[in-house]
Amino acid sequence: MTIHKCLGLDINENETDKKCINFSNYDVIVIDELFRIDPWLMSKLYFELKKVSCKIILIGHSSQIKYISKENYRYDKCD
């Protein structure tokens, strides 16, 4: 499932078009290609996942191609 679909976002508008899924229904959430996620989208996902107490597995390698933006984001160095 895409992050956009999980958060109920329209992929073209970055606006909510439907209800976010209930992350608390899951025991484990796996996020692959971490370093390819847009910083705005990662922020939205972070605040949703902060509300639940499941295990979250982040997969990605800092030497992979980063998300195309004006800056390089190092999620592995974030709080």
C-alpha positions as CSV (number, residue, x, y, z in Angstrom):
1,M,0.0,0.0,0.0
2,T,1.4,3.5,-0.8
3,I,1.9,6.1,1.9
4,H,-0.6,8.4,0.1
5,K,-3.3,5.7,0.3
6,C,-2.5,5.0,4.0
7,L,-2.9,8.7,4.8
8,G,-6.0,9.2,2.5
9,L,-4.2,11.7,0.3
10,D,-4.8,12.5,-3.3
11,I,-1.5,11.7,-5.0
12,N,-1.6,14.8,-7.3
13,E,-2.9,17.4,-4.8
14,N,-1.4,16.3,-1.5
15,E,-4.8,16.9,0.0
16,T,-6.9,14.5,2.0
17,D,-9.6,12.9,-0.2
18,K,-10.7,10.1,2.1
19,K,-10.1,8.8,5.6
20,C,-6.7,7.7,6.8
21,I,-6.4,4.0,7.6
22,N,-6.3,3.0,11.3
23,F,-2.6,2.2,11.9
24,S,-3.5,0.8,15.3
25,N,-5.0,-2.3,13.6
26,Y,-1.5,-3.4,12.6
27,D,1.2,-5.1,14.7
28,V,4.0,-4.2,12.3
29,I,4.3,-1.4,9.7
30,V,7.2,-1.7,7.2
31,I,8.3,1.4,5.2
32,D,10.6,0.6,2.4
33,E,12.8,3.0,0.3
34,L,12.9,5.5,3.3
35,F,15.3,7.9,1.6
36,R,13.0,8.3,-1.5
37,I,10.1,9.7,0.6
38,D,9.3,13.4,0.1
39,P,10.0,15.3,3.4
40,W,6.5,16.7,3.5
41,L,5.0,13.2,3.1
42,M,7.4,11.8,5.7
43,S,6.3,14.5,8.2
44,K,2.6,13.6,7.6
45,L,3.4,9.9,8.1
46,Y,5.5,10.6,11.2
47,F,2.7,12.4,13.0
48,E,0.2,9.6,12.2
49,L,2.5,6.8,13.4
50,K,3.3,8.7,16.6
51,K,-0.3,8.0,17.7
52,V,0.1,4.2,17.6
53,S,2.2,1.7,19.6
54,C,3.0,-0.9,16.9
55,K,6.4,-1.9,15.6
56,I,7.7,0.2,12.8
57,I,10.4,-1.1,10.5
58,L,12.2,1.4,8.3
59,I,14.2,0.1,5.3
60,G,16.5,2.2,3.2
61,H,20.2,2.9,2.6
62,S,21.7,6.4,2.7
63,S,23.8,5.7,-0.4
64,Q,20.7,5.1,-2.5
65,I,19.4,7.8,-4.7
66,K,17.6,10.4,-2.6
67,Y,14.2,12.0,-3.2
68,I,14.6,14.6,-5.9
69,S,14.4,18.0,-4.1
70,K,16.5,21.1,-3.5
71,E,18.1,19.5,-0.4
72,N,19.3,16.1,0.7
73,Y,17.4,14.8,3.7
74,R,19.1,12.5,6.1
75,Y,16.2,10.7,8.0
76,D,18.8,8.5,9.6
77,K,20.2,11.6,11.4
78,C,16.7,12.8,12.7
79,D,15.3,12.5,16.1
